[in-house]
Amino acid sequence: MRRIAALAFPALIVLAAEPLYVLVDTAVVGHLGRLPLAAVAIGGTVMSVAAWLGAVMAYGTTGRAARRYGAGDRAAAVAEGVQASWLAFGSGLALAVGMQVAAGPLVRTLAGGDTDVAGAAADWLRIAALGAPGLLLAAAGNGWMRGVQDTRRPLYYVLGANVLSAVLCPLLVYPLGFGLTGSAVANVVAQTASGGLFAWALVAERVSLRPHPSVIGQQLVLGRDLLIRGAAFQASFLSATAVAARFGDAVVAAHQIAIQLWYFCALALDAVAIAAQSLVGAALGAGHDGEARELGRRIALLGGVCGAGFAVLIGAGAGVVPGWFTSDPVVVEQAMVAWPWFVSLLPLAGVVYALDGVLIGAGDARYLRNATIVAAVGGFLPAIWLAYAVDAGLGGIWAGLALFIVLRLATLLLRMRTGAWAVVGAVR
């Protein structure tokens, strides 16, 4: 448990800091009015695709690097990070360029025909997308550093960049008069600074920085299942935002508050999963499958305890927290519709995220892919579109999320019980 804590606590701060700029945006922009807050909800949902790609790269790199590190080859573990960083930078450039063209059609689809919200969201998104290369470079850097069990440097890099964003955002939005555009500029500055710091960390390792297409290709093949799994997540949460937008500005704005707080809690709970990826991968790389199984049991328990702790905090803040993000009483009222679902799901989510980390560290991505598709296609997506059909409002959307979490928990517990995930070796 001490080893888990030594990796999880620094990762917790990093993971809590990473969505800080989104929460700052929500709080700062929310006081500009309902329309700007709805615009950030739409644009931020599209930008979550970049965050999803980053998570895939980080998780895939952590698993590969951790196995190499556990087998006693640190240089090979860092080399995985070099190739992942080339892949990240190229993907980030493609996203930044692509969003200049695709921003309009994407946000119009999500906004459900509200041209005012769609126009504001597209303007925000075109600027925010310029931070994608830095965002993905930072994700790849986090991945290989976690693999070699270094969580302190990422702590300094991410905290510094996000403090910069937290200072710039209100300054640009209000005193300097940039409004909604100012929040996007602050995001770009923070993400670019963070990516630059992680790139410098690779230079400091004094390893070859040449790209090797064959290794990048192997990483892409390995990451295929995580990409498909992530696509199921993205389809689900993009659909949830699209349904919320069709219930009106107040509902989608309230959904933005609740879902961003959910993401914040999820990323913080992922600190346990990060420790799991590193420790389980290293144990299996060293050939210690029994240790990996014991780690899995302890990490699942710790995830549930942490989730329950977050549930207590979020439940206690029900009458206060929504008001931090908006002064619109209708939006606050709608946020309270989601709150009971939010609180009750956190303990279950803590276990789910912890077990995700165990299986990702073990390289059991194919099973995770299939389980997530089943939960999304068989639970979340039908539930939220049914909520739209029967006019169930925000409560119906969050009921769909509840079904998604319960289905994922059941499939993960089944896999852990079989033990088929614990395959030893420097490469799975």
Contacts in CASP RR format, 6 or more apart in sequence:
PFRMAT RR
TARGET T0000
AUTHOR 0000-0000-0000
METHOD contacts of the structure
MODEL  1
MRRIAALAFPALIVLAAEPLYVLVDTAVVGHLGRLPLAAVAIGGTVMSVA
AWLGAVMAYGTTGRAARRYGAGDRAAAVAEGVQASWLAFGSGLALAVGMQ
VAAGPLVRTLAGGDTDVAGAAADWLRIAALGAPGLLLAAAGNGWMRGVQD
TRRPLYYVLGANVLSAVLCPLLVYPLGFGLTGSAVANVVAQTASGGLFAW
ALVAERVSLRPHPSVIGQQLVLGRDLLIRGAAFQASFLSATAVAARFGDA
VVAAHQIAIQLWYFCALALDAVAIAAQSLVGAALGAGHDGEARELGRRIA
LLGGVCGAGFAVLIGAGAGVVPGWFTSDPVVVEQAMVAWPWFVSLLPLAG
VVYALDGVLIGAGDARYLRNATIVAAVGGFLPAIWLAYAVDAGLGGIWAG
LALFIVLRLATLLLRMRTGAWAVVGAVR
1 298 0 8 1.000
1 302 0 8 1.000
3 275 0 8 1.000
3 279 0 8 1.000
4 272 0 8 1.000
4 275 0 8 1.000
4 276 0 8 1.000
4 279 0 8 1.000
4 295 0 8 1.000
4 298 0 8 1.000
4 299 0 8 1.000
4 302 0 8 1.000
5 275 0 8 1.000
7 146 0 8 1.000
7 149 0 8 1.000
7 151 0 8 1.000
7 274 0 8 1.000
7 275 0 8 1.000
7 278 0 8 1.000
7 279 0 8 1.000
8 271 0 8 1.000
8 272 0 8 1.000
8 274 0 8 1.000
8 275 0 8 1.000
8 302 0 8 1.000
9 271 0 8 1.000
10 151 0 8 1.000
10 152 0 8 1.000
10 154 0 8 1.000
10 155 0 8 1.000
11 146 0 8 1.000
11 151 0 8 1.000
11 154 0 8 1.000
11 270 0 8 1.000
11 271 0 8 1.000
11 274 0 8 1.000
11 275 0 8 1.000
12 268 0 8 1.000
12 271 0 8 1.000
13 155 0 8 1.000
13 159 0 8 1.000
14 142 0 8 1.000
14 151 0 8 1.000
14 154 0 8 1.000
14 155 0 8 1.000
14 158 0 8 1.000
14 159 0 8 1.000
14 271 0 8 1.000
15 267 0 8 1.000
15 268 0 8 1.000
15 270 0 8 1.000
15 271 0 8 1.000
15 274 0 8 1.000
16 264 0 8 1.000
16 267 0 8 1.000
16 268 0 8 1.000
17 158 0 8 1.000
17 159 0 8 1.000
17 162 0 8 1.000
18 158 0 8 1.000
18 162 0 8 1.000
18 267 0 8 1.000
19 260 0 8 1.000
19 263 0 8 1.000
19 264 0 8 1.000
19 267 0 8 1.000
20 162 0 8 1.000
20 165 0 8 1.000
20 166 0 8 1.000
21 162 0 8 1.000
21 165 0 8 1.000
21 166 0 8 1.000
21 169 0 8 1.000
21 186 0 8 1.000
21 187 0 8 1.000
21 190 0 8 1.000
22 44 0 8 1.000
22 260 0 8 1.000
22 263 0 8 1.000
22 264 0 8 1.000
23 260 0 8 1.000
23 261 0 8 1.000
23 264 0 8 1.000
24 165 0 8 1.000
24 166 0 8 1.000
24 169 0 8 1.000
24 170 0 8 1.000
24 183 0 8 1.000
24 186 0 8 1.000
25 40 0 8 1.000
25 169 0 8 1.000
25 183 0 8 1.000
25 186 0 8 1.000
25 187 0 8 1.000
26 37 0 8 1.000
26 40 0 8 1.000
26 256 0 8 1.000
26 257 0 8 1.000
26 260 0 8 1.000
26 325 0 8 1.000
27 324 0 8 1.000
27 325 0 8 1.000
28 169 0 8 1.000
28 170 0 8 1.000
28 173 0 8 1.000
28 174 0 8 1.000
28 183 0 8 1.000
29 36 0 8 1.000
29 37 0 8 1.000
29 39 0 8 1.000
29 40 0 8 1.000
29 173 0 8 1.000
29 179 0 8 1.000
29 180 0 8 1.000
29 183 0 8 1.000
30 36 0 8 1.000
30 37 0 8 1.000
30 40 0 8 1.000
30 253 0 8 1.000
30 325 0 8 1.000
30 326 0 8 1.000
31 326 0 8 1.000
31 327 0 8 1.000
32 173 0 8 1.000
32 179 0 8 1.000
32 180 0 8 1.000
33 326 0 8 1.000
33 328 0 8 1.000
34 249 0 8 1.000
34 250 0 8 1.000
34 253 0 8 1.000
34 326 0 8 1.000
34 328 0 8 1.000
34 331 0 8 1.000
35 116 0 8 1.000
35 117 0 8 1.000
35 120 0 8 1.000
35 249 0 8 1.000
36 120 0 8 1.000
36 179 0 8 1.000
36 180 0 8 1.000
37 253 0 8 1.000
37 256 0 8 1.000
37 325 0 8 1.000
37 326 0 8 1.000
37 331 0 8 1.000
38 111 0 8 1.000
38 114 0 8 1.000
38 117 0 8 1.000
38 121 0 8 1.000
38 245 0 8 1.000
38 249 0 8 1.000
38 252 0 8 1.000
38 253 0 8 1.000
38 256 0 8 1.000
39 117 0 8 1.000
39 119 0 8 1.000
39 120 0 8 1.000
39 121 0 8 1.000
39 124 0 8 1.000
39 180 0 8 1.000
40 121 0 8 1.000
40 124 0 8 1.000
40 180 0 8 1.000
40 183 0 8 1.000
40 256 0 8 1.000
41 241 0 8 1.000
41 244 0 8 1.000
41 245 0 8 1.000
41 252 0 8 1.000
41 253 0 8 1.000
41 255 0 8 1.000
41 256 0 8 1.000
42 107 0 8 1.000
42 110 0 8 1.000
42 111 0 8 1.000
42 117 0 8 1.000
42 118 0 8 1.000
42 121 0 8 1.000
42 241 0 8 1.000
42 245 0 8 1.000
42 252 0 8 1.000
43 107 0 8 1.000
43 110 0 8 1.000
43 121 0 8 1.000
43 124 0 8 1.000
43 125 0 8 1.000
43 128 0 8 1.000
44 124 0 8 1.000
44 125 0 8 1.000
44 128 0 8 1.000
45 110 0 8 1.000
45 237 0 8 1.000
45 238 0 8 1.000
45 241 0 8 1.000
46 99 0 8 1.000
46 103 0 8 1.000
46 106 0 8 1.000
46 107 0 8 1.000
46 110 0 8 1.000
46 121 0 8 1.000
46 125 0 8 1.000
46 238 0 8 1.000
47 125 0 8 1.000
47 128 0 8 1.000
47 129 0 8 1.000
47 132 0 8 1.000
48 234 0 8 1.000
48 237 0 8 1.000
48 263 0 8 1.000
49 95 0 8 1.000
49 234 0 8 1.000
50 92 0 8 1.000
50 95 0 8 1.000
50 129 0 8 1.000
50 131 0 8 1.000
50 132 0 8 1.000
50 135 0 8 1.000
50 136 0 8 1.000
51 135 0 8 1.000
52 230 0 8 1.000
52 233 0 8 1.000
52 234 0 8 1.000
53 91 0 8 1.000
53 92 0 8 1.000
53 95 0 8 1.000
53 136 0 8 1.000
53 139 0 8 1.000
54 88 0 8 1.000
54 135 0 8 1.000
54 136 0 8 1.000
54 139 0 8 1.000
54 140 0 8 1.000
55 139 0 8 1.000
56 223 0 8 1.000
56 226 0 8 1.000
56 227 0 8 1.000
56 230 0 8 1.000
57 84 0 8 1.000
57 87 0 8 1.000
57 88 0 8 1.000
57 91 0 8 1.000
57 136 0 8 1.000
57 139 0 8 1.000
57 140 0 8 1.000
57 143 0 8 1.000
58 139 0 8 1.000
58 140 0 8 1.000
58 141 0 8 1.000
58 142 0 8 1.000
58 143 0 8 1.000
58 146 0 8 1.000
59 143 0 8 1.000
59 226 0 8 1.000
59 277 0 8 1.000
59 357 0 8 1.000
59 360 0 8 1.000
59 361 0 8 1.000
60 84 0 8 1.000
60 143 0 8 1.000
60 219 0 8 1.000
60 222 0 8 1.000
60 223 0 8 1.000
60 226 0 8 1.000
60 360 0 8 1.000
60 365 0 8 1.000
61 80 0 8 1.000
61 81 0 8 1.000
61 84 0 8 1.000
61 140 0 8 1.000
61 141 0 8 1.000
61 143 0 8 1.000
61 144 0 8 1.000
61 147 0 8 1.000
61 219 0 8 1.000
62 142 0 8 1.000
62 143 0 8 1.000
62 144 0 8 1.000
62 146 0 8 1.000
62 147 0 8 1.000
62 274 0 8 1.000
62 277 0 8 1.000
62 278 0 8 1.000
62 360 0 8 1.000
62 361 0 8 1.000
63 147 0 8 1.000
63 277 0 8 1.000
63 278 0 8 1.000
63 281 0 8 1.000
63 360 0 8 1.000
63 361 0 8 1.000
63 363 0 8 1.000
64 77 0 8 1.000
64 80 0 8 1.000
64 219 0 8 1.000
64 222 0 8 1.000
64 427 0 8 1.000
65 77 0 8 1.000
65 78 0 8 1.000
65 80 0 8 1.000
65 81 0 8 1.000
65 143 0 8 1.000
65 144 0 8 1.000
65 146 0 8 1.000
65 147 0 8 1.000
65 148 0 8 1.000
66 77 0 8 1.000
66 146 0 8 1.000
66 147 0 8 1.000
66 148 0 8 1.000
66 149 0 8 1.000
66 277 0 8 1.000
66 278 0 8 1.000
66 279 0 8 1.000
66 280 0 8 1.000
66 281 0 8 1.000
66 282 0 8 1.000
66 285 0 8 1.000
66 361 0 8 1.000
67 281 0 8 1.000
67 282 0 8 1.000
67 284 0 8 1.000
67 285 0 8 1.000
67 425 0 8 1.000
67 426 0 8 1.000
67 427 0 8 1.000
67 428 0 8 1.000
68 74 0 8 1.000
68 76 0 8 1.000
68 77 0 8 1.000
68 80 0 8 1.000
68 285 0 8 1.000
68 426 0 8 1.000
69 77 0 8 1.000
69 147 0 8 1.000
69 148 0 8 1.000
69 149 0 8 1.000
69 282 0 8 1.000
70 281 0 8 1.000
70 282 0 8 1.000
70 283 0 8 1.000
70 285 0 8 1.000
70 286 0 8 1.000
70 426 0 8 1.000
71 285 0 8 1.000
71 286 0 8 1.000
71 425 0 8 1.000
71 426 0 8 1.000
72 286 0 8 1.000
73 426 0 8 1.000
74 148 0 8 1.000
75 207 0 8 1.000
77 144 0 8 1.000
77 147 0 8 1.000
77 148 0 8 1.000
78 144 0 8 1.000
78 148 0 8 1.000
78 202 0 8 1.000
78 205 0 8 1.000
78 207 0 8 1.000
79 207 0 8 1.000
79 208 0 8 1.000
79 215 0 8 1.000
80 144 0 8 1.000
80 215 0 8 1.000
80 219 0 8 1.000
81 140 0 8 1.000
81 141 0 8 1.000
81 143 0 8 1.000
81 144 0 8 1.000
81 202 0 8 1.000
82 202 0 8 1.000
82 207 0 8 1.000
82 208 0 8 1.000
82 209 0 8 1.000
82 211 0 8 1.000
83 211 0 8 1.000
83 212 0 8 1.000
83 215 0 8 1.000
83 216 0 8 1.000
83 219 0 8 1.000
84 140 0 8 1.000
84 141 0 8 1.000
84 143 0 8 1.000
84 144 0 8 1.000
84 219 0 8 1.000
85 137 0 8 1.000
85 140 0 8 1.000
85 141 0 8 1.000
85 198 0 8 1.000
85 199 0 8 1.000
85 202 0 8 1.000
86 211 0 8 1.000
86 216 0 8 1.000
87 140 0 8 1.000
87 216 0 8 1.000
87 219 0 8 1.000
87 220 0 8 1.000
88 133 0 8 1.000
88 136 0 8 1.000
88 137 0 8 1.000
88 139 0 8 1.000
88 140 0 8 1.000
88 141 0 8 1.000
89 133 0 8 1.000
89 134 0 8 1.000
89 136 0 8 1.000
89 137 0 8 1.000
90 133 0 8 1.000
90 136 0 8 1.000
91 132 0 8 1.000
91 136 0 8 1.000
92 132 0 8 1.000
92 133 0 8 1.000
92 134 0 8 1.000
92 135 0 8 1.000
92 136 0 8 1.000
93 132 0 8 1.000
93 133 0 8 1.000
95 129 0 8 1.000
95 132 0 8 1.000
95 136 0 8 1.000
96 129 0 8 1.000
96 130 0 8 1.000
96 131 0 8 1.000
96 132 0 8 1.000
96 133 0 8 1.000
98 129 0 8 1.000
99 125 0 8 1.000
99 126 0 8 1.000
99 129 0 8 1.000
99 132 0 8 1.000
100 126 0 8 1.000
100 129 0 8 1.000
103 121 0 8 1.000
103 122 0 8 1.000
103 125 0 8 1.000
103 126 0 8 1.000
103 129 0 8 1.000
104 118 0 8 1.000
104 119 0 8 1.000
104 122 0 8 1.000
104 125 0 8 1.000
106 125 0 8 1.000
107 117 0 8 1.000
107 118 0 8 1.000
107 119 0 8 1.000
107 121 0 8 1.000
107 122 0 8 1.000
107 125 0 8 1.000
108 115 0 8 1.000
108 118 0 8 1.000
108 122 0 8 1.000
109 242 0 8 1.000
110 118 0 8 1.000
110 121 0 8 1.000
110 238 0 8 1.000
110 241 0 8 1.000
110 242 0 8 1.000
110 245 0 8 1.000
111 117 0 8 1.000
111 118 0 8 1.000
111 121 0 8 1.000
111 245 0 8 1.000
112 118 0 8 1.000
112 242 0 8 1.000
112 245 0 8 1.000
112 246 0 8 1.000
114 245 0 8 1.000
114 248 0 8 1.000
114 249 0 8 1.000
117 245 0 8 1.000
117 249 0 8 1.000
120 180 0 8 1.000
123 180 0 8 1.000
123 181 0 8 1.000
124 180 0 8 1.000
124 181 0 8 1.000
124 183 0 8 1.000
124 184 0 8 1.000
125 184 0 8 1.000
127 181 0 8 1.000
127 184 0 8 1.000
127 185 0 8 1.000
127 188 0 8 1.000
128 184 0 8 1.000
128 187 0 8 1.000
128 188 0 8 1.000
130 188 0 8 1.000
131 187 0 8 1.000
131 188 0 8 1.000
131 191 0 8 1.000
131 192 0 8 1.000
132 191 0 8 1.000
133 192 0 8 1.000
133 195 0 8 1.000
134 191 0 8 1.000
134 192 0 8 1.000
134 194 0 8 1.000
134 195 0 8 1.000
134 196 0 8 1.000
135 191 0 8 1.000
135 194 0 8 1.000
135 195 0 8 1.000
137 194 0 8 1.000
137 195 0 8 1.000
137 196 0 8 1.000
137 198 0 8 1.000
137 199 0 8 1.000
138 157 0 8 1.000
138 158 0 8 1.000
138 161 0 8 1.000
138 191 0 8 1.000
138 194 0 8 1.000
138 195 0 8 1.000
138 196 0 8 1.000
138 197 0 8 1.000
138 198 0 8 1.000
140 198 0 8 1.000
141 154 0 8 1.000
141 198 0 8 1.000
141 201 0 8 1.000
141 202 0 8 1.000
142 154 0 8 1.000
142 158 0 8 1.000
142 198 0 8 1.000
145 151 0 8 1.000
145 153 0 8 1.000
145 154 0 8 1.000
145 201 0 8 1.000
146 154 0 8 1.000
146 274 0 8 1.000
146 277 0 8 1.000
146 278 0 8 1.000
147 277 0 8 1.000
147 278 0 8 1.000
147 282 0 8 1.000
149 278 0 8 1.000
149 282 0 8 1.000
151 274 0 8 1.000
153 201 0 8 1.000
154 198 0 8 1.000
157 194 0 8 1.000
157 195 0 8 1.000
157 197 0 8 1.000
157 198 0 8 1.000
157 201 0 8 1.000
158 194 0 8 1.000
160 193 0 8 1.000
160 194 0 8 1.000
161 190 0 8 1.000
161 191 0 8 1.000
161 193 0 8 1.000
161 194 0 8 1.000
161 195 0 8 1.000
161 197 0 8 1.000
162 190 0 8 1.000
162 194 0 8 1.000
164 189 0 8 1.000
164 190 0 8 1.000
164 193 0 8 1.000
165 186 0 8 1.000
165 187 0 8 1.000
165 189 0 8 1.000
165 190 0 8 1.000
168 182 0 8 1.000
168 185 0 8 1.000
168 186 0 8 1.000
168 189 0 8 1.000
168 190 0 8 1.000
169 182 0 8 1.000
169 183 0 8 1.000
169 186 0 8 1.000
169 187 0 8 1.000
172 178 0 8 1.000
172 179 0 8 1.000
172 181 0 8 1.000
172 182 0 8 1.000
172 183 0 8 1.000
172 185 0 8 1.000
172 186 0 8 1.000
173 179 0 8 1.000
173 180 0 8 1.000
173 182 0 8 1.000
173 183 0 8 1.000
176 182 0 8 1.000
178 185 0 8 1.000
202 209 0 8 1.000
203 209 0 8 1.000
222 365 0 8 1.000
223 365 0 8 1.000
225 365 0 8 1.000
225 366 0 8 1.000
225 368 0 8 1.000
225 369 0 8 1.000
226 360 0 8 1.000
226 365 0 8 1.000
226 368 0 8 1.000
226 369 0 8 1.000
228 369 0 8 1.000
228 373 0 8 1.000
229 365 0 8 1.000
229 368 0 8 1.000
229 369 0 8 1.000
229 372 0 8 1.000
229 373 0 8 1.000
230 372 0 8 1.000
232 369 0 8 1.000
232 372 0 8 1.000
232 373 0 8 1.000
232 375 0 8 1.000
232 376 0 8 1.000
232 377 0 8 1.000
233 372 0 8 1.000
233 376 0 8 1.000
235 376 0 8 1.000
235 381 0 8 1.000
236 376 0 8 1.000
236 380 0 8 1.000
236 381 0 8 1.000
236 384 0 8 1.000
236 404 0 8 1.000
237 259 0 8 1.000
239 380 0 8 1.000
239 381 0 8 1.000
239 384 0 8 1.000
239 385 0 8 1.000
240 255 0 8 1.000
240 259 0 8 1.000
240 380 0 8 1.000
240 384 0 8 1.000
240 397 0 8 1.000
240 401 0 8 1.000
241 252 0 8 1.000
241 255 0 8 1.000
241 259 0 8 1.000
243 384 0 8 1.000
243 385 0 8 1.000
243 387 0 8 1.000
243 388 0 8 1.000
243 397 0 8 1.000
244 251 0 8 1.000
244 252 0 8 1.000
244 254 0 8 1.000
244 255 0 8 1.000
244 394 0 8 1.000
244 397 0 8 1.000
245 251 0 8 1.000
245 252 0 8 1.000
246 388 0 8 1.000
247 388 0 8 1.000
247 393 0 8 1.000
247 394 0 8 1.000
250 328 0 8 1.000
250 330 0 8 1.000
250 331 0 8 1.000
250 334 0 8 1.000
251 334 0 8 1.000
251 393 0 8 1.000
251 394 0 8 1.000
253 326 0 8 1.000
253 328 0 8 1.000
253 331 0 8 1.000
253 334 0 8 1.000
254 322 0 8 1.000
254 331 0 8 1.000
254 332 0 8 1.000
254 333 0 8 1.000
254 334 0 8 1.000
254 335 0 8 1.000
254 337 0 8 1.000
254 338 0 8 1.000
254 394 0 8 1.000
255 334 0 8 1.000
255 338 0 8 1.000
255 394 0 8 1.000
255 397 0 8 1.000
257 322 0 8 1.000
257 325 0 8 1.000
257 326 0 8 1.000
257 331 0 8 1.000
257 335 0 8 1.000
258 335 0 8 1.000
258 338 0 8 1.000
258 339 0 8 1.000
258 342 0 8 1.000
258 394 0 8 1.000
258 398 0 8 1.000
261 314 0 8 1.000
261 321 0 8 1.000
261 342 0 8 1.000
262 342 0 8 1.000
265 307 0 8 1.000
265 310 0 8 1.000
265 314 0 8 1.000
265 346 0 8 1.000
265 349 0 8 1.000
266 349 0 8 1.000
266 353 0 8 1.000
268 310 0 8 1.000
269 303 0 8 1.000
269 306 0 8 1.000
269 307 0 8 1.000
269 310 0 8 1.000
269 346 0 8 1.000
269 349 0 8 1.000
269 350 0 8 1.000
269 353 0 8 1.000
269 354 0 8 1.000
270 353 0 8 1.000
271 306 0 8 1.000
272 299 0 8 1.000
272 302 0 8 1.000
272 303 0 8 1.000
272 306 0 8 1.000
272 350 0 8 1.000
272 353 0 8 1.000
272 354 0 8 1.000
272 357 0 8 1.000
273 299 0 8 1.000
273 353 0 8 1.000
273 354 0 8 1.000
273 356 0 8 1.000
273 357 0 8 1.000
273 358 0 8 1.000
273 360 0 8 1.000
274 357 0 8 1.000
275 299 0 8 1.000
276 295 0 8 1.000
276 296 0 8 1.000
276 299 0 8 1.000
276 354 0 8 1.000
276 357 0 8 1.000
276 358 0 8 1.000
276 360 0 8 1.000
276 361 0 8 1.000
277 357 0 8 1.000
277 360 0 8 1.000
277 361 0 8 1.000
278 361 0 8 1.000
279 295 0 8 1.000
280 292 0 8 1.000
280 295 0 8 1.000
280 296 0 8 1.000
280 299 0 8 1.000
280 357 0 8 1.000
280 358 0 8 1.000
280 361 0 8 1.000
280 362 0 8 1.000
281 292 0 8 1.000
281 361 0 8 1.000
281 362 0 8 1.000
281 363 0 8 1.000
283 289 0 8 1.000
283 290 0 8 1.000
283 291 0 8 1.000
283 292 0 8 1.000
283 295 0 8 1.000
284 292 0 8 1.000
284 361 0 8 1.000
284 362 0 8 1.000
284 422 0 8 1.000
284 423 0 8 1.000
284 424 0 8 1.000
284 425 0 8 1.000
284 428 0 8 1.000
285 424 0 8 1.000
285 425 0 8 1.000
285 426 0 8 1.000
287 424 0 8 1.000
287 425 0 8 1.000
288 424 0 8 1.000
289 422 0 8 1.000
289 423 0 8 1.000
289 424 0 8 1.000
290 422 0 8 1.000
292 362 0 8 1.000
292 422 0 8 1.000
293 419 0 8 1.000
293 422 0 8 1.000
295 358 0 8 1.000
296 354 0 8 1.000
296 355 0 8 1.000
296 358 0 8 1.000
296 416 0 8 1.000
297 416 0 8 1.000
299 354 0 8 1.000
299 355 0 8 1.000
299 357 0 8 1.000
299 358 0 8 1.000
300 351 0 8 1.000
300 354 0 8 1.000
300 355 0 8 1.000
300 358 0 8 1.000
300 416 0 8 1.000
302 354 0 8 1.000
303 350 0 8 1.000
303 351 0 8 1.000
303 353 0 8 1.000
303 354 0 8 1.000
304 347 0 8 1.000
304 350 0 8 1.000
304 351 0 8 1.000
304 354 0 8 1.000
306 350 0 8 1.000
307 346 0 8 1.000
307 347 0 8 1.000
307 349 0 8 1.000
307 350 0 8 1.000
308 346 0 8 1.000
308 347 0 8 1.000
309 346 0 8 1.000
309 347 0 8 1.000
310 346 0 8 1.000
311 343 0 8 1.000
311 344 0 8 1.000
311 346 0 8 1.000
311 347 0 8 1.000
314 321 0 8 1.000
314 339 0 8 1.000
314 342 0 8 1.000
314 343 0 8 1.000
314 346 0 8 1.000
315 339 0 8 1.000
315 343 0 8 1.000
318 336 0 8 1.000
318 339 0 8 1.000
318 343 0 8 1.000
319 336 0 8 1.000
322 331 0 8 1.000
322 332 0 8 1.000
322 335 0 8 1.000
322 336 0 8 1.000
322 339 0 8 1.000
323 332 0 8 1.000
326 332 0 8 1.000
334 394 0 8 1.000
337 393 0 8 1.000
337 394 0 8 1.000
337 395 0 8 1.000
337 398 0 8 1.000
338 394 0 8 1.000
338 395 0 8 1.000
338 397 0 8 1.000
338 398 0 8 1.000
341 395 0 8 1.000
341 398 0 8 1.000
341 399 0 8 1.000
341 401 0 8 1.000
341 402 0 8 1.000
342 398 0 8 1.000
344 402 0 8 1.000
345 401 0 8 1.000
345 402 0 8 1.000
345 405 0 8 1.000
348 405 0 8 1.000
348 406 0 8 1.000
348 409 0 8 1.000
349 405 0 8 1.000
351 409 0 8 1.000
351 412 0 8 1.000
352 405 0 8 1.000
352 408 0 8 1.000
352 409 0 8 1.000
352 412 0 8 1.000
355 412 0 8 1.000
355 413 0 8 1.000
355 415 0 8 1.000
355 416 0 8 1.000
356 368 0 8 1.000
356 412 0 8 1.000
358 416 0 8 1.000
358 421 0 8 1.000
359 365 0 8 1.000
359 367 0 8 1.000
359 368 0 8 1.000
359 412 0 8 1.000
359 415 0 8 1.000
359 421 0 8 1.000
360 368 0 8 1.000
362 421 0 8 1.000
362 422 0 8 1.000
362 423 0 8 1.000
362 428 0 8 1.000
363 421 0 8 1.000
363 423 0 8 1.000
363 428 0 8 1.000
364 415 0 8 1.000
364 421 0 8 1.000
364 423 0 8 1.000
367 415 0 8 1.000
367 421 0 8 1.000
371 408 0 8 1.000
371 411 0 8 1.000
371 412 0 8 1.000
371 415 0 8 1.000
372 408 0 8 1.000
374 407 0 8 1.000
374 411 0 8 1.000
375 403 0 8 1.000
375 404 0 8 1.000
375 407 0 8 1.000
375 408 0 8 1.000
375 411 0 8 1.000
376 404 0 8 1.000
378 407 0 8 1.000
379 400 0 8 1.000
379 403 0 8 1.000
379 404 0 8 1.000
379 407 0 8 1.000
380 400 0 8 1.000
380 401 0 8 1.000
380 403 0 8 1.000
380 404 0 8 1.000
383 396 0 8 1.000
383 399 0 8 1.000
383 400 0 8 1.000
383 403 0 8 1.000
383 404 0 8 1.000
384 396 0 8 1.000
384 397 0 8 1.000
384 400 0 8 1.000
386 392 0 8 1.000
387 393 0 8 1.000
387 395 0 8 1.000
387 396 0 8 1.000
387 397 0 8 1.000
387 399 0 8 1.000
387 400 0 8 1.000
392 399 0 8 1.000
415 421 0 8 1.000
END
